[in-house]
Amino acid sequence: MEFPDDLKYSREHEWVLVEGKVATVGISAFAESQLGDVVFVELPGTGDSVTKDEAMGVVESVKAVSDVYSPISGTVLEVNDDLPDNTELVNDDPYGDGWMVKIEMSDPSELEDLMDAEEYQAFIAEAES
Amino acid sequence: MTAQLRRTPLYQAHRDAGARLVEFAGWEMPVQYQGILAEHTMVRSRAGLFDVSHMGQVEVSGAEALARLQWITANDVSRLGDGRAQYNLLMLPDGGIIDDVIIYRHSAERFLVCVNASNREVDVAYMREHAGGAVIDDRSDELALLALQGPVATRALADIAGGGIEGVRPFSFVSENVLGHSCLLARTGYTGEDGWEIYCPAESATEIWRTILERGAERGVGPAGLGARDTLRLEAGLPLYGHEIDRTTSPFEARLGWVVQLDKGASIATDALRRRREEGPRRRLVGLEVASGGVPRQGYAIRKDGNAIGAVTSGTHSPTLGKGIALGYVEPQFEKVGTEMAVVIRDREVAARIVPLPFYRRSGS
């Protein structure tokens, strides 16, 4: 299972790629693998404001429903419109074509609460044990 | 502190195959190997091998065996010939359902009853309570149960059990020697495909499991978990105990009226069933196709014009149809195919429509 070094991770298993004031968000390989085959994705709309640690969307697999939490506060700039009709992208390429939203951050200092790849893997190992 | 989960004889084989194991009815069972969708498609197009050894097997024998089974069930067991199998319901005196079972008749004085894992203890106790002079032998621990299901299942099984099995009809079975082990091979299943259920001695399960997978690999046979088993049975419109049927549902409500044979002679539920049939169902099980907007799941409300008219008992994303499907109960006046309604998914009404059951029927059947 891959956890790219250039990403930050939340305790709710979202990943964040920071480019300037924009954070791209998706769910981690751990999250998609725990869910299994994703068959439904619901995302916020462009222009919606999202709040750190609050639900902003839903992913469903055959077996489970899971909220997607925003790892950061801000405004949704862009939504991955391919996902609802191609939900398998979340499993096949969670850090690439399976991205979910781009958020213009309102408070980049919130990033300090996120984990780096190493910390996140330790967090998962702890949760699994 | 969770109770110790039971494990089937194939536990290690599942671990070796990389299965994800989950708790089911007190058992640690494989929910998936490569993935539910891939395993589902494999069963529809080739074949999948399931471990369903958590299910219980109860042998009923003796001169009174047939009479005692007749007394506690809804279907007419006397219609079964030797080597034939029958879907049946274990009945409460009030017409509710204790369990749904398959009864296999070896002879007039020897039957094998396959029961749900979650009901095994209750079923065995109930059968003993009503045993009279019949002998009730819970053989669940000494038997393993594999299900080989899909269009290539018969050829894959014939590879190791001999071509003689190809003439066995649906809902028939044969006792056959497989790899030196005495097995019962039944042309039954729970997927909507042609297929087999293989009752074998627990100690032979791993060898038979591995051999079917090794020999069947070139035919496209692979292991399949309980996740795919659930999506497959749901597409086939087959009820699952604890979802579509339980102690409060009557067979008529659950569209299992065809199982009820009131003319077979007295049974524990005959009077109640006759009364329930005359009264008509208070609710009816229907199949729903659900528009995009999430996956319908057990417990979700069903509404018509804003009013609650029922609830989903099982729902999923149908891998074959590519859309949401559900079984659920609605008030009888809304049971007609084509009736529009809504399933409430996360506080939002999602359009749904009653469709004929099953959702999926294999071609040529």
Interface residues (C-beta under 8 A of the other chain):
Chain A: G36 D37 V39 F40 E42 V58 E60 S61 V62 K63 V65 P84 N91
Chain B: R20 V31 Q32 G35 I36 L37 A38 G227 T231 S292 G294 V295 R297 T316 H317 P319 R346
